[in-house]
Structures are given as C-alpha cells and as structure tokens.
C-alpha cells in the first residue's frame, strides 16, 4: 500500500475509534446512533486534494455511512443559496431505515480549563483558546440546525421529494478530550469520559518528561493513535521545534514515549 494511502487508513481508523462527545441527548442535541461500526472497514473514497481536517472527517463519515445497509445518503454538503448568496450548508441528508435525517458532522479537540466560563460545557476549549464546546453548541442550536427550516432550504429539498416536517435532526459530534495532567483522575459528568485521549501541560511542566522521546504529528495525524514507527525526537530537539509553535501562540499536539515504551498524546499549551 502506498504510504499516503496507508496514512489515510490510519487517520480513518483513528476517526472510527473516536467516541461521541456525549451519548444520546444533550440539551436538545441528539447524537446520531443506531448504526453498527466495523473497525476493519477500509476508507474507499477518493481524496483529490489536501482537504482541511474538518472536510477530511466529513469524507470519513460518508465512507462509514456508505458501509451501512440501513443508510442511504441523499445529498452531501448541500449549499443553500439566496440570489447567489450562500445562506449556509447542510452537511448531510440521509435515510436511515427510510426515515429522513439532517445530520451535522463535528469533530473537535478540546482541553479542560475550569477558569473559562461557569459550567462544564464552557470549560472545554480549543487548544489555542479560540473556540469552545459551548460556542459550537450555540452555533448548532441557533444557526446550523435552524437552517433546515429556511425557505430556500425548503425549496432546495423539493427536488429530493423531502418535506422538512418529516426530517429528524441529529449531530454526529465526536471529540478527543485532554484534561490537564493533574485532572486525569477527574470524572466529568456532562461529557463522555471515553473521549479522553491524553492530557495537556504548560511549557513550564515540560521538564517532568525530560527523559522521554517526542514526535509532532501533522494536524491530519492528530486523528491517529500514537505508534512507534515514527522519527522520535530527543527532549532537547523537541524543545527547539516546540518553541517555533509556542512563539506563534500555537499549542501543538505531540506524541510522548516514556522509557518503558508507554505512548501518550499530549498538548503543550502556550497560554
């Protein structure tokens, strides 16, 4: 298998193994459930360019759904336009057991910072502090899901013989979560704790791991489970590369290998 194809398969497996951020329902947001996963399935769709991570995940979702006999995808990435101005986009319209669904697809990396906001949903933030679970929740509730009922959406769906009143709305919201290293034993009541994939540390705490090896994956490979077959960096070499990220206020995801061979995902944050 060509290296690029092998890399995409690892990314796809990482996506498949990522858990939903919550189970069933969270404040009127319903997770899309009821379909069987097969972790040995290959990614079969063709990627023609170098899509951003969110678009790549969408292709992984479509590939996964296509493998399920109870699901029939009606349309993907349906652009809703009003006089040539794009109002928004519906990620996916599908039939599950002949029942129509509007599905919004989300895949996020969140870190836990209790100093942000007043509730758990507000404490989960992006690695660079420029987004959060709460912000995405509000966008889904107030913008993305209501788009289904826009007059132009109703028009666009007529060619598929779909009435919006019959369409169920769901989200497929997966996430990898990273508490601070001191919070790894903490139980989080709102989210699915099976989403925790590693931890984060501040730059000043890096010396706790000076006897370890490191690797900085590309952003697409943030999806991938850490493995040994990479070019590991010494602590000193890693610090040099890390500084390039932190100086730009960018918190990279890294793989960490301990002397006993244990592998971890860890963010080192600039803030």
C-alpha positions in Angstrom: 0.0 0.0 0.0 1.3 3.4 -0.9 2.5 5.5 2.1 -0.1 8.2 1.5 -2.9 5.6 1.4 -1.5 3.9 4.5 -1.5 7.3 6.3 -5.1 7.9 5.4 -6.1 4.5 6.6 -4.5 5.2 10.0 -6.4 8.5 10.1 -9.6 6.8 9.2 -9.1 4.2 11.9 -8.4 7.0 14.4 -11.7 8.7 13.4 -13.6 5.4 13.7 -12.3 4.7 17.2 -13.1 8.2 18.5 -16.2 8.3 20.7 -19.2 10.6 20.6 -18.7 13.6 22.9 -21.9 12.6 24.7 -24.3 9.8 24.4 -27.9 10.1 23.2 -29.1 13.7 24.0 -27.6 16.8 25.4 -29.8 19.9 25.8 -31.9 19.0 22.7 -28.9 18.0 20.7 -29.4 14.3 19.6 -26.4 12.2 18.7 -26.8 10.1 15.6 -26.8 6.5 16.8 -28.2 3.1 15.8 -25.7 2.1 13.1 -23.0 -0.6 13.5 -19.3 0.2 13.3 -16.9 -2.1 11.6 -13.4 -1.1 12.5 -11.8 -3.3 9.8 -13.5 -1.4 7.0 -11.1 0.5 4.7 -11.5 4.0 3.6 -12.6 3.7 0.0 -13.5 7.2 -1.2 -11.0 9.1 -3.3 -9.4 12.2 -1.8 -8.4 14.5 -4.7 -6.6 17.3 -2.8 -5.3 18.1 0.7 -8.6 19.0 2.5 -8.6 20.7 5.8 -9.2 18.3 8.7 -12.9 19.0 9.1 -13.5 18.2 5.4 -11.4 15.1 5.7 -13.5 13.9 8.6 -16.7 14.5 6.6 -15.4 12.1 3.9 -14.6 9.6 6.7 -18.2 9.9 7.9 -19.6 9.5 4.4 -17.4 6.4 3.8 -18.6 4.9 7.1 -22.3 5.6 6.4 -22.0 4.1 2.9 -20.9 0.8 4.5 -24.2 0.5 6.4 -27.1 -1.2 4.6 -29.7 0.7 6.6 -28.4 4.1 5.5 -28.8 5.8 2.1 -27.1 9.2 1.7 -29.4 11.5 -0.3 -27.1 14.5 -0.5 -23.8 15.8 0.9 -22.7 19.4 1.6 -25.9 20.9 0.2 -25.4 24.6 -0.4 -28.4 26.8 0.4 -28.4 29.9 -1.7 -30.5 33.0 -1.8 -30.0 35.0 -5.0 -26.4 33.6 -5.5 -25.5 34.4 -1.8 -24.8 31.3 0.2 -27.0 31.2 3.3 -25.4 28.1 4.7 -24.7 24.4 4.1 -26.4 21.2 5.3 -23.7 18.6 5.9 -25.8 15.5 5.0 -29.3 14.4 4.3 -29.8 10.7 4.6 -32.4 8.0 5.0 -31.9 5.6 7.9 -34.4 2.7 7.6 -36.3 5.0 5.2 -36.6 7.8 7.8 -35.0 11.1 6.6 -32.4 12.8 8.8 -30.5 16.0 8.6 -27.0 15.3 10.0 -24.4 17.8 11.1 -20.9 16.5 11.4 -18.4 17.8 14.0 -15.0 16.6 15.1 -13.2 18.5 17.8 -10.1 18.6 20.1 -10.9 20.2 23.4 -8.9 20.9 26.5 -10.4 21.3 30.0 -9.9 24.7 31.7 -12.1 25.4 34.7 -11.2 29.1 34.6 -13.3 29.5 31.5 -17.0 30.0 32.0 -19.2 28.7 34.8 -20.2 25.2 33.6 -18.6 22.1 32.3 -19.7 22.7 28.7 -17.9 26.1 28.8 -14.7 24.6 30.4 -13.9 22.6 27.3 -12.0 24.8 24.9 -9.8 24.6 21.8 -6.1 24.1 22.2 -5.5 27.8 21.2 -8.4 29.1 23.3 -10.2 30.5 20.2 -13.1 28.1 20.3 -15.1 26.0 22.7 -17.7 23.3 23.1 -20.1 25.9 24.3 -19.6 28.2 21.3 -20.1 25.2 18.9 -23.2 24.2 20.8 -24.7 27.7 20.4 -23.8 27.7 16.7 -25.6 24.4 16.2 -28.7 25.4 18.1 -29.1 28.9 16.7 -27.7 28.6 13.2 -26.8 25.3 11.7 -29.8 23.2 12.7 -32.4 26.0 12.1 -31.1 26.3 8.5 -33.2 23.2 7.7 -36.3 25.4 8.0 -35.1 28.3 5.9 -37.4 29.0 3.0 -34.6 28.4 0.5 -33.8 25.0 2.1 -37.4 24.0 1.8 -37.2 24.9 -1.9 -33.9 23.0 -2.4 -35.2 19.8 -0.8 -38.3 19.6 -3.1 -36.2 18.0 -5.8 -35.5 15.2 -3.4 -39.2 14.8 -2.6 -38.5 15.7 1.0 -40.7 17.6 3.4 -38.8 19.3 6.2 -41.5 18.4 8.6 -40.6 14.7 8.2 -36.9 15.2 8.7 -35.2 14.3 12.0 -32.2 16.4 13.1 -29.2 14.7 14.6 -25.5 15.5 15.1 -22.5 13.2 14.8 -20.3 15.1 17.3 -17.0 13.3 18.0 -14.2 14.7 20.1 -10.8 13.9 21.6 -10.5 15.4 25.1 -7.5 16.4 27.0 -7.7 17.4 30.7 -4.6 18.9 32.4 -2.3 16.2 33.6 -3.4 16.9 37.2 -7.1 16.3 36.3 -6.7 12.9 34.7 -8.5 11.2 37.5 -11.4 13.7 37.5 -14.8 12.5 36.4 -16.7 14.8 34.0 -20.4 14.3 34.4 -21.6 16.0 31.2 -19.3 14.6 28.5 -18.5 11.0 27.6 -15.3 10.3 29.6 -14.3 7.7 27.0 -13.4 10.7 24.7 -10.3 11.4 26.9 -7.3 10.6 24.7 -4.5 12.2 26.6 -3.6 15.3 28.6 -2.1 18.7 28.3 0.7 20.5 30.2 2.1 24.0 30.4 5.5 24.7 29.0 7.0 25.1 32.5 5.9 21.5 33.2 7.8 20.1 30.3 10.8 19.1 32.4 8.6 16.4 34.0 9.3 14.5 30.8 13.0 15.3 30.1 13.8 11.5 29.9 11.1 10.9 27.2 11.1 11.0 23.4 8.7 13.1 21.4 7.0 13.4 18.0 5.0 16.2 16.5 2.4 14.9 14.0 0.8 16.9 11.3 -2.7 18.2 12.1 -4.3 15.5 9.9 -2.4 12.9 12.0 -3.9 14.3 15.2 -6.6 11.7 14.4 -4.1 8.8 14.6 -3.4 6.6 17.6 0.3 7.0 18.6 2.5 4.2 17.3 6.3 3.5 17.4 7.0 3.8 13.7 8.0 7.5 13.6 11.1 9.5 13.9 11.3 10.3 17.6 12.9 13.5 18.9 15.2 13.8 21.9 14.0 16.1 24.6 16.4 18.9 23.6 15.5 18.6 19.8 11.8 18.6 20.7 12.1 21.8 22.8 13.7 23.6 19.8 10.8 22.6 17.5 8.2 23.3 20.2 9.4 26.8 20.6 8.6 27.6 17.0 4.9 26.7 17.7 4.6 28.4 21.1 6.2 31.6 19.9 3.3 31.8 17.4 0.7 31.1 20.1 0.1 27.7 18.7 -0.4 24.7 21.0 0.8 21.6 19.2 -0.4 18.0 19.8 2.6 15.8 20.4 3.2 12.1 21.0 5.2 11.2 24.0 7.1 8.0 24.5 8.3 7.0 28.0 11.3 4.8 28.7 9.0 1.9 29.4 7.5 2.2 26.0 4.2 3.7 27.0 2.8 6.2 24.4 0.7 9.2 25.1 -1.0 12.1 23.3 -0.2 15.4 24.9 -0.8 19.1 24.1 1.8 21.6 25.3 0.0 24.9 25.5 1.3 28.4 25.0 -1.1 30.1 27.4 
